Amino acid sequence: MGFKDTLKAKLAPAKDKVSDLAQQHGDKIEHGLDKAARTVDAKTKGRYSSKIESGTGKAKDALDRLAHKDDTAHKDGGTTPPADGTTPPPAA
């Protein structure tokens, strides 16, 4: 067993705990992200609004992934289907 495998095995319980907490308190965390974004935006007088909005969106996406709320994950390794409607080749 390599270092990476050992590390994954030791961190799995922590990942599960974080996932559970994200599921239980996701709404509170999102509210906190929104509140922090509004505060920072007010302090910077709107100069970085687009960057703040982008960062907040990425943080919420990460929260959804942690809480396993993301419906785009598939059994083929978490990839989403192509936008052009074609079906990807089956995994070997």
JOWO-V541697 format. One record per residue. N is the residue number from 0. RES is the residue in one letter. PHI is phi in radians with two decimals (none if undefined). OMEGA is omega in whole degrees, 0 to 359 (NA if undefined). Layout:
n->N res->RES phi->PHI omega->OMEGA
n->N res->RES phi->PHI omega->OMEGA
This chain:
n->0 res->M phi->none omega->182
n->1 res->G phi->-1.42 omega->181
n->2 res->F phi->-1.02 omega->182
n->3 res->K phi->-1.11 omega->179
n->4 res->D phi->-1.13 omega->178
n->5 res->T phi->-1.10 omega->180
n->6 res->L phi->-1.11 omega->178
n->7 res->K phi->-1.06 omega->181
n->8 res->A phi->-1.12 omega->181
n->9 res->K phi->-1.32 omega->181
n->10 res->L phi->-1.55 omega->182
n->11 res->A phi->-0.98 omega->179
n->12 res->P phi->-1.08 omega->179
n->13 res->A phi->-1.16 omega->179
n->14 res->K phi->-1.10 omega->178
n->15 res->D phi->-1.12 omega->179
n->16 res->K phi->-1.13 omega->179
n->17 res->V phi->-1.10 omega->179
n->18 res->S phi->-1.08 omega->178
n->19 res->D phi->-1.08 omega->180
n->20 res->L phi->-1.13 omega->179
n->21 res->A phi->-1.15 omega->178
n->22 res->Q phi->-1.20 omega->183
n->23 res->Q phi->-1.26 omega->189
n->24 res->H phi->-2.09 omega->183
n->25 res->G phi->-0.99 omega->181
n->26 res->D phi->-1.16 omega->178
n->27 res->K phi->-1.19 omega->180
n->28 res->I phi->-1.16 omega->178
n->29 res->E phi->-1.09 omega->177
n->30 res->H phi->-1.07 omega->178
n->31 res->G phi->-1.13 omega->177
n->32 res->L phi->-1.10 omega->179
n->33 res->D phi->-1.11 omega->181
n->34 res->K phi->-1.13 omega->178
n->35 res->A phi->-1.11 omega->180
n->36 res->A phi->-1.11 omega->179
n->37 res->R phi->-1.10 omega->180
n->38 res->T phi->-1.13 omega->180
n->39 res->V phi->-1.13 omega->179
n->40 res->D phi->-1.09 omega->178
n->41 res->A phi->-1.17 omega->181
n->42 res->K phi->-1.15 omega->180
n->43 res->T phi->-1.63 omega->178
n->44 res->K phi->0.97 omega->174
n->45 res->G phi->1.35 omega->181
n->46 res->R phi->-1.13 omega->185
n->47 res->Y phi->-2.07 omega->185
n->48 res->S phi->-0.97 omega->182
n->49 res->S phi->-1.15 omega->179
n->50 res->K phi->-1.21 omega->178
n->51 res->I phi->-1.13 omega->179
n->52 res->E phi->-1.09 omega->179
n->53 res->S phi->-1.11 omega->180
n->54 res->G phi->-1.12 omega->179
n->55 res->T phi->-1.13 omega->178
n->56 res->G phi->-1.10 omega->179
n->57 res->K phi->-1.15 omega->178
n->58 res->A phi->-1.13 omega->179
n->59 res->K phi->-1.19 omega->176
n->60 res->D phi->-1.10 omega->178
n->61 res->A phi->-1.12 omega->177
n->62 res->L phi->-1.08 omega->178
n->63 res->D phi->-1.09 omega->178
n->64 res->R phi->-1.14 omega->178
n->65 res->L phi->-1.10 omega->182
n->66 res->A phi->-1.49 omega->181
n->67 res->H phi->1.02 omega->178
n->68 res->K phi->-1.56 omega->186
n->69 res->D phi->-1.25 omega->180
n->70 res->D phi->-1.40 omega->182
n->71 res->T phi->-1.47 omega->179
n->72 res->A phi->-1.27 omega->181
n->73 res->H phi->-2.10 omega->181
n->74 res->K phi->-1.21 omega->183
n->75 res->D phi->-1.49 omega->176
n->76 res->G phi->1.88 omega->175
n->77 res->G phi->1.56 omega->180
n->78 res->T phi->-1.59 omega->177
n->79 res->T phi->-1.70 omega->180
n->80 res->P phi->-1.17 omega->180
n->81 res->P phi->-1.07 omega->182
n->82 res->A phi->-1.20 omega->183
n->83 res->D phi->-1.43 omega->175
n->84 res->G phi->1.51 omega->179
n->85 res->T phi->-1.40 omega->179
n->86 res->T phi->-1.66 omega->180
n->87 res->P phi->-1.21 omega->179
n->88 res->P phi->-1.14 omega->180
n->89 res->P phi->-1.13 omega->179
n->90 res->A phi->-1.22 omega->182
n->91 res->A phi->-1.42 omega->NA
